[in-house]
Amino acid sequence: MQIDARGLLCPLPVLRLRKRLMALPRGTRVTLLATDPAAVIDVPHFCAESGHRLVGSREIAPGETEYVVERGPACAIAAD
């Protein structure tokens, strides 16, 4: 499963990742494609805070990074 967040700026890549993960069972892996420079900080932080696992990340083109995230046991739901 892949999320194309290229061209989106903070916080949209992480929000799309969060929304997709909430609907998936534990252990499912999602690939996020992002060009936002802040994603290098935001994605690992989101995973650590939400109980998901950042399996890996790699630059796939100049300015474009691929993040592989595994759904953790629970998704924190932010209070509105």
C-alpha positions as CSV (number, residue, x, y, z in Angstrom):
1,M,0.0,0.0,0.0
2,Q,1.4,3.4,-1.0
3,I,0.6,7.0,-0.1
4,D,1.8,9.6,-2.6
5,A,2.4,12.8,-0.5
6,R,4.8,14.3,-3.0
7,G,4.3,18.1,-3.3
8,L,2.5,18.3,0.1
9,L,3.9,20.3,3.0
10,C,3.9,19.7,6.7
11,P,1.7,18.4,8.3
12,L,-0.1,16.9,5.4
13,P,2.2,13.9,4.6
14,V,1.9,12.7,8.3
15,L,-1.8,13.3,8.4
16,R,-2.4,11.2,5.3
17,L,-0.2,8.5,6.8
18,R,-2.0,8.6,10.1
19,K,-5.4,8.4,8.4
20,R,-4.4,5.4,6.3
21,L,-2.9,3.5,9.2
22,M,-6.0,4.0,11.4
23,A,-8.0,1.9,9.0
24,L,-5.5,-1.0,8.7
25,P,-4.8,-4.0,10.9
26,R,-1.7,-4.3,13.1
27,G,1.5,-5.3,11.2
28,T,0.4,-3.9,7.8
29,R,3.1,-1.9,6.0
30,V,2.5,1.4,4.2
31,T,4.9,3.2,2.0
32,L,4.9,7.0,2.1
33,L,6.4,9.0,-0.7
34,A,7.3,12.6,0.4
35,T,9.1,15.6,-0.9
36,D,8.6,17.7,2.2
37,P,12.0,18.4,3.9
38,A,10.3,18.3,7.3
39,A,9.2,14.7,6.8
40,V,12.6,13.4,7.8
41,I,11.8,14.7,11.3
42,D,8.0,14.4,11.3
43,V,7.6,10.7,10.2
44,P,10.0,9.2,12.7
45,H,8.5,11.4,15.5
46,F,5.0,10.4,14.5
47,C,5.9,6.7,14.5
48,A,7.6,6.9,18.0
49,E,4.6,8.9,19.5
50,S,1.9,6.7,17.9
51,G,3.4,3.2,18.5
52,H,4.1,2.5,14.8
53,R,7.5,1.2,13.5
54,L,9.5,3.0,10.9
55,V,10.9,0.1,9.0
56,G,13.2,2.2,6.9
57,S,13.6,5.2,4.7
58,R,15.6,6.0,1.6
59,E,16.0,8.8,-0.9
60,I,14.6,7.5,-4.2
61,A,15.3,10.7,-6.2
62,P,16.7,14.1,-5.3
63,G,14.4,15.6,-2.7
64,E,12.1,12.6,-2.7
65,T,12.1,10.1,0.2
66,E,10.3,6.8,0.7
67,Y,9.3,5.8,4.2
68,V,8.1,2.3,5.1
69,V,5.9,2.3,8.2
70,E,4.5,-0.8,10.0
71,R,1.2,-0.3,11.8
72,G,1.6,-0.7,15.5
73,P,-0.8,-2.2,18.1
74,A,-2.8,1.0,18.6
75,C,-3.4,4.3,17.0
76,A,-3.6,7.4,19.2
77,I,-6.5,9.5,18.2
78,A,-6.0,13.2,18.7
79,A,-8.6,15.1,20.6
80,D,-10.3,17.8,18.6
